[in-house]
Amino acid sequence: MKKHTGLLTLSLMLVTPALAGGAGAPAAPRPAAACKSIAQIVMTDPNFSTLATAVEAAGLSQTLMGGQYTVFAPTNAAFAKLPSDALAAALNDPALLRSILLYHVVPGKVTAKQVMGMSSAKTAQGGSVLINVMGGKVMIDNATVTKADVMACNGIVHVVDTVLMPAMAAAPAPAPATVTVTTPAPAPAPVSTAPAATDIMAIPAMPVGMTGTTTTTTTTADTTATTTDMAASNTVYDLIVSDERFSTLRDLLSDAGLTDLLINNEFTVFAPTNDAFAAVDPDTLALIASDPDTLKAVLTYHVVQGKVTADQVAAASQLRSEQGASLNFKLDGTTQMVNEAMVDGAGMEASNGFIYAINQVLLPPDLVLPTAPAAETTTTATTTIVTLPAAQSGTNITEVLAQPQFSTLLSLVQKAGLVDALMAGDVTIFAPTNDAFAKVPQATLDMLMADTDKLKQVLLFHVVTGRVIDEALNVTQLRSMEGSSIDLMVDGTGYMVGVRGADGIVGGMVSSRADAGNSVIYPIDSVLIPPTLK
């Protein structure tokens, strides 16, 4: 999984904000009833604390105080999907950071209803985002809208689960402003009162300048985090986000809508590692992840109310989980057991709880798995969902591409210097086989071998950021890392991907899927040529 084994369909929620105030108000004004600007919404919502830090670092706070804008706002969990070095580099490059953030902003007020009637939108950055709608799910490029129509005085906020990347930022290039810089230069003088953020783990969970529930406007409060603020940032959820052993758990918590639960309450989490999730039967895990109620039940079975210390864990025989069923505890020699799972190492203390790493995923004793689809295709009123058979998977991208059928592709990826870029985060690769490259005219191959920039352009046209599987393939377009759009269309028992022309899509056929760790690879039978290739 992707960190996701199965993508969950998230409904676009149309929210009508309540109007505050009313007749008979006392003579004294009540400023609390006033609407908030987009900047204030971002700064005062703990789910947007990373975005708030980025907005201040890019000097966009005042911009989002006025004007009329629509913002597709990534949550903390969305930023957590980015490689830490990429995010740190962006936070230290104001020009690049400003470009990325403005790619999330559309001038004017665009409601959810209007968004659903559009195929693209021009951003304040200058590029255009793609918009796809399937049933109640709205995709902005490769991000899903999880909450819509958060009304502001000066516009509208739509919440998204993935950071949007303009082509210049998504595609690795030798230009100075790149998100793949491994040793970022010292940041220039900050353009706002917020400190430069070189370490993403230092970003507070609550926006800078907030203490408790009161927002202060003094310079000291805006630039200096108090001891209480720093302690509040070290929540159970923050520790899960900061530890790459738990990246699968982190994303499943986001899918299940449990992040707020672990930020705002005291809990102890027995946290399965990525290896624990990898050991679960893939079909079983896919069924769990496909149903929100089942996923929530499994995840909350790993959670116990309160801050349970290691001594209390060792002394316990049973503790009731947040899901409702009990967890059994025993010592096997010096090893602490939770049901049949072993606790790996010492517990980690957070401001609101403890985390204990475990080597198995725990399943509630009363768990009933959803029924697997009986047919290869599922037809709804608006679309046909194709179930692709599994191909030979691997623990990472290079292991899958090391298979004989991908030897040409692997050699070209290595020649273009893209191995590290593809391994840095979760991606989806439409991977041409050796037979696909055999169809390409020799003159074209010679041209690509002689021009590294054009070779990168072609290869990155086959790559999409994020793990795109199952229903997420049922869109008309995906944004490639090269910057151009990849067109998709259901074709029998598979998908056609490529460039749409008058006679249909010219490209390759997707008929199977291979997992590559948290990324996914689709073998295709043709090489895709980006429409921008000159």
ZISULRA-V293385 format. One record per residue. PSI is psi in whole degrees, -180 to 180 (none if undefined). OMEGA is omega in radians with two decimals (none if undefined). BURIAL is I if it has 16 or more other ideal C-beta (glycine too) atoms within 10 Angstrom, else O. Layout:
# ZISULRA-V293385
PSI_OMEGA_BURIAL + PSI_OMEGA_BURIAL
This chain:
# ZISULRA-V293385
-178_-3.11_I + 153_2.71_I + -8_3.00_I + 133_3.01_I + -32_3.07_I + 141_3.11_I + 136_3.13_I + 140_3.09_I + 118_-3.08_O + 124_-3.10_I + 140_3.02_O + 117_-3.05_I + 123_3.11_O + 111_-3.01_O + 125_3.05_O + 111_-3.09_O + 143_3.09_O + 147_3.10_O + 123_-3.11_O + 161_3.08_O + -179_3.11_O + -178_-3.11_O + 157_3.07_O + 19_-3.14_O + 148_3.10_O + 164_-3.07_O + -34_-3.13_O + 135_3.12_O + 154_-3.14_O + 83_-3.07_O + -21_-3.12_O + -23_-3.10_O + -10_-3.11_O + 151_3.11_O + 163_-3.14_O + 150_2.99_I + 168_3.09_I + -43_3.14_I + -41_-3.14_I + -38_3.09_I + -45_-3.13_I + -42_-3.05_I + -24_-3.04_I + 1_3.12_I + 116_-3.10_I + -21_3.10_I + -13_-3.14_I + 22_-3.04_I + -37_3.09_I + -43_3.08_I + -41_3.14_I + -44_3.11_I + -42_-3.14_I + -42_3.14_I + -43_3.13_I + -43_-3.13_I + -31_-3.13_I + -3_3.13_I + 32_-3.08_I + 4_-3.08_I + -49_-3.13_I + -36_3.11_O + -44_-3.08_I + 1_3.02_I + -30_-3.08_O + -163_3.14_O + -169_3.07_O + 115_-3.05_O + 158_2.92_I + 127_-3.07_I + 128_2.98_I + 101_-2.88_I + 115_3.09_I + 140_3.09_I + 174_3.04_I + -40_-3.14_I + -33_3.09_I + -46_3.11_I + -31_-3.11_I + -19_3.11_I + -20_-3.12_I + 145_3.01_I + 139_-3.04_I + -38_-3.12_O + -33_3.12_I + -44_3.13_I + -42_3.12_I + -42_3.13_I + -41_3.13_I + -41_-3.14_I + -23_3.14_I + 2_3.13_I + 91_-3.04_I + -38_-3.11_I + -46_3.12_O + -44_-3.13_I + -43_3.13_I + -41_3.12_I + -45_3.14_I + -45_-3.10_I + -41_-3.14_I + -20_3.05_I + -16_3.09_I + 0_-3.02_I + 130_3.05_I + 124_3.11_I + 141_3.14_O + 170_-3.13_O + 113_-3.11_O + 110_-3.12_I + 168_3.12_O + -40_3.13_I + -40_3.11_O + -40_3.11_O + -42_-3.08_I + -15_3.10_O + 6_-3.08_O + 157_3.04_O + -18_3.09_O + 167_3.11_O + 136_3.12_I + 129_-3.08_O + 166_3.09_I + -17_3.10_I + -24_-3.13_I + -27_3.08_O + 177_3.13_I + 138_3.03_I + 147_3.06_I + 144_3.12_I + 124_3.08_I + 140_3.13_I + 128_3.04_I + 107_-3.06_I + -124_3.14_O + 2_-3.08_O + 129_3.14_I + 128_3.12_I + 129_3.00_I + 110_-2.89_I + -117_-3.11_I + 17_3.13_I + 149_3.10_I + 135_3.03_I + 120_-3.12_I + -17_3.07_I + 136_-3.04_I + 164_3.00_I + 49_2.93_I + 106_-2.96_I + 137_3.07_I + 167_3.08_I + -35_-3.02_O + 26_3.09_I + -153_-3.04_I + 142_3.05_I + 130_2.97_I + 126_-3.06_I + 134_3.13_I + 157_-3.03_I + 6_-3.11_I + 142_3.08_I + 129_3.11_I + 138_-3.11_I + 119_3.03_I + 159_-3.03_I + -42_-3.09_I + -26_-3.13_I + -29_-3.07_I + -34_-3.06_I + 121_3.10_I + 136_-3.11_I + 162_-3.12_I + -1_3.14_O + 153_-3.09_O + -39_-3.07_O + 86_-3.12_I + 143_-3.09_I + 1_-3.13_I + 14_3.08_I + 127_-3.10_I + -26_3.12_O + 84_-3.06_O + 143_3.08_I + 159_3.12_O + 140_-3.11_O + 145_3.03_I + 174_-3.11_O + 133_-3.07_O + 146_-3.11_I + -2_3.08_O + -179_3.14_I + -7_3.13_O + 143_3.13_I + 151_3.06_I + 140_-3.06_I + 101_3.13_I + -19_-3.10_O + 111_-3.05_O + -21_3.12_I + -12_3.11_O + -4_3.12_O + 125_-3.09_I + 151_3.11_I + -32_3.04_I + 146_-3.12_I + 145_3.08_I + 135_3.14_I + 0_3.12_I + 130_3.05_I + 115_-3.06_O + -126_-3.11_O + 6_-3.08_O + 129_3.11_O + 126_-3.13_O + 151_-3.10_O + 7_-3.13_O + 151_-3.10_O + -42_-3.11_O + -45_-3.11_O + -31_-3.10_I + -26_-3.01_I + -10_-3.07_O + 120_3.09_O + 133_3.13_I + 169_3.09_O + -38_3.12_O + -42_3.12_O + -45_-3.10_I + -38_3.11_O + -39_-3.12_O + -26_-3.10_I + -16_-3.06_I + 52_-3.10_I + 170_3.07_I + -44_-3.13_I + -40_3.12_I + -40_3.13_I + -38_3.10_I + -43_3.14_I + -37_-3.03_I + -11_-3.06_O + 113_-3.07_I + -14_3.05_O + -21_-3.03_I + 24_-3.08_I + -35_3.09_I + -46_3.10_I + -43_-3.14_I + -48_-3.09_I + -34_3.09_I + -37_3.06_I + -40_3.10_I + -44_3.12_I + -37_-3.08_I + -3_3.13_I + 34_-3.06_O + 5_-3.07_I + -44_3.14_I + -36_-3.13_O + -42_-3.08_I + -9_3.08_I + -38_-2.92_I + 5_-3.12_O + 164_3.08_O + 119_-3.12_I + 156_2.95_I + 130_-3.06_I + 127_2.98_I + 99_-2.83_I + 114_3.07_I + 138_3.10_I + 172_3.06_I + -40_3.13_I + -34_3.11_O + -43_3.12_I + -36_-3.14_I + -24_-3.13_I + -13_3.12_O + 142_3.09_I + 125_-3.06_O + -39_-3.14_O + -40_3.11_O + -45_-3.13_O + -36_3.10_I + -40_3.11_I + -41_3.12_I + -47_-3.08_I + -20_-3.09_I + -16_-3.08_I + 117_-3.06_I + -41_-3.12_O + -41_3.11_O + -44_3.13_I + -44_-3.13_I + -39_3.13_I + -44_-3.14_I + -45_-3.09_I + -42_-3.13_I + -14_3.03_I + -17_3.11_I + 4_-3.01_I + 134_3.10_I + 138_3.14_I + 144_3.05_O + 172_3.11_O + 102_-3.06_I + 112_-3.11_I + 169_3.13_O + -39_3.11_O + -40_3.13_O + -37_3.07_O + -46_-3.11_I + -30_-3.11_O + -12_-3.05_O + 150_2.96_I + -31_3.08_O + 144_2.98_O + 142_-3.13_I + 131_3.13_O + 164_3.10_I + -24_3.09_I + -26_3.11_I + -36_3.11_O + 158_-3.09_I + 149_2.99_I + 139_-3.13_I + 138_-3.10_O + 142_3.03_I + 159_3.04_O + 126_3.06_O + 90_-2.97_O + -116_3.08_O + 4_-3.10_O + 127_3.09_O + 128_3.14_I + 141_2.98_I + 110_-2.90_I + -122_3.13_I + 6_-3.11_O + 149_3.10_I + 138_3.02_O + 127_-3.06_I + 101_3.08_I + -175_-3.12_O + 157_3.09_O + 156_3.09_I + 127_-3.11_I + 131_3.05_I + 174_3.13_I + -25_-3.08_I + 23_3.11_I + -162_3.12_I + 155_3.02_I + 131_3.05_I + 118_3.11_I + 136_3.10_I + 158_-3.00_I + 7_3.09_O + 152_3.00_I + 129_-3.13_I + 133_3.11_I + 129_3.13_I + 144_-3.10_I + -23_-3.13_O + 16_-3.08_O + 131_3.03_O + 117_-3.10_O + 147_3.03_O + 156_3.13_O + 131_3.12_O + 149_3.10_O + 137_-3.08_O + -23_-3.06_O + 167_3.14_O + -25_3.10_O + 149_3.11_O + 121_-3.09_O + 128_3.03_O + -175_-3.10_O + -23_-3.03_O + -15_-3.02_O + 162_3.05_O + 124_-3.13_O + 121_-3.10_I + 132_3.05_I + 115_-3.09_O + 135_3.08_I + 154_-3.12_O + 140_2.97_O + -177_-3.11_I + 117_-3.08_O + 180_3.12_O + 178_-3.09_I + -18_3.09_O + 177_-3.05_O + -45_-3.08_I + -32_3.12_I + -39_3.11_O + -44_-3.11_I + -12_3.07_I + -9_3.08_O + 147_-3.05_I + -34_-3.07_O + -15_-3.11_I + 17_-3.02_I + -38_3.12_O + -46_-3.14_I + -45_-3.12_I + -42_-3.14_I + -37_3.13_O + -39_3.08_I + -42_3.11_I + -42_3.14_O + -37_-3.12_O + -6_3.14_I + 35_-3.06_O + 2_-3.07_I + -50_-3.11_O + -39_-3.14_O + -39_-3.13_I + -25_-3.13_I + -11_-3.00_O + -27_-3.12_I + -176_3.14_I + 130_3.13_I + 164_2.99_I + 126_-3.09_I + 125_2.95_I + 101_-2.85_I + 111_3.08_I + 136_3.09_I + 174_3.06_I + -39_3.12_O + -35_3.10_O + -44_3.12_I + -28_3.12_I + -21_3.12_O + -17_-3.08_O + 134_3.11_I + 142_-3.10_O + -35_-3.14_O + -37_3.11_O + -43_3.11_O + -42_3.13_I + -40_3.12_O + -42_3.14_O + -39_3.13_I + -27_-3.11_O + -13_-3.06_O + 99_-3.06_O + -37_-3.13_O + -44_3.12_O + -35_3.08_I + -46_3.08_I + -41_-3.12_I + -46_3.14_I + -46_-3.10_I + -42_-3.12_I + -18_3.03_I + -16_3.11_I + 2_-3.00_I + 136_3.09_I + 137_3.09_I + 142_3.14_I + 167_-3.12_I + 106_-3.07_I + 107_-3.13_I + 167_3.02_I + -124_-3.04_I + -24_3.14_I + -17_3.06_I + -13_-3.10_I + 54_3.06_I + 164_-3.12_I + -23_-3.12_I + 151_2.96_I + 148_3.12_I + 122_3.13_I + 163_3.08_I + -18_3.04_I + -23_3.12_I + -26_3.11_I + 165_-3.14_I + 138_2.99_I + 125_3.11_I + 144_3.14_I + 153_3.09_I + 133_3.06_O + 132_-3.13_O + 94_-3.13_O + -116_-3.11_O + 13_3.13_O + -160_-3.13_I + 143_2.93_I + 131_3.09_I + 143_3.13_I + -136_-3.11_I + 127_-3.10_I + 132_3.07_I + -169_-3.10_O + -30_-3.09_O + 18_-3.13_O + -162_-3.10_O + 127_3.03_I + 116_-3.09_O + -140_-3.05_I + 165_-3.13_I + 128_3.05_I + 120_-3.11_I + -1_3.09_I + 170_-3.08_O + 136_3.07_I + 127_3.06_I + 138_3.12_I + 79_-3.00_I + -122_3.11_I + -1_3.07_I + 177_-3.12_I + 143_-3.11_I + 131_3.06_I + 111_3.03_I + 135_3.07_I + 158_-2.99_I + 10_3.10_O + 153_3.05_I + 132_-3.14_I + 132_3.13_I + 119_-3.11_I + 144_-3.12_I + -16_-3.12_O + -6_-3.08_O + 126_3.14_O + none_none_O
